[in-house]
Each structure stands twice: as C-alpha cells, then as structure tokens.
Amino acid sequence: MTTTDIPRPVDKGPGRPASGKRSRGAATGGLRQAISATTLLWVLACLYGLPVLWFILSSLKPASDLFSYPLTLVPHNPTFSGYLTAWRSANFGQYFINTATVCVITTILTVGASCCTGYALAKYDNKWLKVFFVCILATTMLPGEVMLAPEFLVARNLGLFNSFAGIILPAVLTATGCFMFRQFFLTVPDELVEAARIDGARELSIFLRIMVPLSRPIMLTLAILSFQWRWNDYIWPLLMLNDPNKFTVQIGIQSIVGAQNINWSVLLGASVISMIPLIAIFLVFQRYVMGADINAGLKD
C-alpha cells in the first residue's frame, strides 16, 4: 500500500508578516506618496498662479486704484474701461490678423521642417548627419541677441525687410524642434521600419504613413510652443517691420506706452487681451498632447 505525503502549510513565523498586511502597507505607502506629490504640485501651482491672478484682477481696477495703499487683490469697483480703451486706441483687429498669419504659417513650416530633420537624424546612420546635429545643438548655446545683427543683414540683403516673410523664414528651423523629434524617433523601434521596408514600402511612404502619425503628440506639442514663441516675439518683428499696418500684437502693446507717462490700466488690459489666443490654443489642444503607443504595430 502506497502512501502519499501531503505537504503541510508552512507556519508563519513571528517575524514574517502576512501577505495581506504587506499589500495593505504598500498601498498605504503609495497613497501617502501620491498625496504628498499632489500637495507639492498644488503649492507650486499656487505660487505660479498667484502673480497671473493678480495681473488679471489688476486689469479690472481703475487707474487710481492700482497704486493705492494698502494693496488689494480683488478690485472694489471692477471696470472694463482699460480693455475698451486699449482696443479703441490701438488697431488691435489688424494686429491680431497679422500676428495670427505669422504664427500659423511659421508653426506649420516649423513642425514640418523639424519632423523631417528629426527623422533623418534619428533613423539614418551617417557621420555627417551626426556632425550636423551637433552644429544644430551648438546654436542653443548662443544668445538670441548675438544672432540678431547677422540675421537682419541677411534678411535685408534678400529683400525681406518690412515683410512677413522676413519674420517667418528665420524662425522656421529651430534646434528645440529638431531635438524633440530626433529623441522621439529614436524611441521608435527599428523593427517597425524594417518590416515596412520588407513589405515594399518606400522611404517617403514609411515617413508619411508610419512616422508622422506616430509623432502626432510631439507635433502638437511643438505646434503649441512654436505658436507661443511667435505670438510673444517682440524684438525681431520690431527690427523687421516699419509699416504700422504690418505690426504684430506685441509691437501694438508697446505703442500704447507713452513717452512721458504710462496708463497702466490700459496697458494691463491690452496685455490680457493678447493672452486670450494663447490660452484658447492651449485649452483646445492640450488633450491631444499625450503619449503615443509606438509598439502598436509590433508583435510580442
């Protein structure tokens, strides 16, 4: 007669906690970390948001209340006179059209050029491409003010002075955009590209049908940044434009500042008006800026 030994359960020692206690302890620790991180983010948000809130609320104050003591955050008698005066005193309608035209065209060209450049730098093994990438990164070490004089001379000699093309073309290729796309395309598995080549896809088809759809989050992120950069740009349009009908929003805001005095209520109202398109663009497109599943076309 054969007997089978049935293993007995191992007794828990006094120093060995139960698995349920360990899981509850881990969950409690994770919850504490999440709460501490959330608290820190809320503190940082308040620190960054308080000056913006003060700025917006100050634009609703009459000019006589802006420097009254003691300072108050909430206006006692809110008024939109600063907004109305700013809109009437400056040709903001034309400024908005000019700035929007420059921003949209520049953003489209910047995203397209950066996407092509980043793909070539990431997926083609060539030593000269690596040297070219180092030269692109080297431009980030130079202050923008150093490049103003040579860029202005080149644009003027090309006949681009006092034209929108003179503002758009020098801003198309950015080191930040090329770096963002290159780093993203490096994370795309090479097997995905090789599989497309085995199936007979050409290089242009691989780029347009595979790489461009995968890089949509980076494209939208760079588009938001590029639109913001061009909308807030002041020095370069000031150098390139001398026709008031071609001025951008930032130059229009500067024209409100008088030689002897500054109407702060009007200046704050104009500044808040200039912020509205940027806020709208960010709110509309922020939900599209998310991670892409770059392994969707691969088998495990």
Protein Blocks (a to p, Z undefined) as FASTA:
>chain_A
ZZddddddddddfklccfklmmmmmmmmmmmmmmmmmmmmmmmmmmmmmmmmmmmmmmmp
cfklmmgccddfbdfbgcfklmmmmmmmpcfklmmmmmmmmmmmmmmmmmmmmmmmmmmm
mmpccfklmmmmmmmmmmmmpcfklmmmmmmmmmmmnopgoiaklmmmmmmpcfklmmmm
mmmmmmpcfklmmmmmmnopafklmmmmmmmmmmmmmmmmmmmmmmmmmmmpmklmmmmp
ccfklccfklmmmmmpcfkbccfklmmmmmmmmmmmmmmmmmmmmmmmccddfklmpcZZ
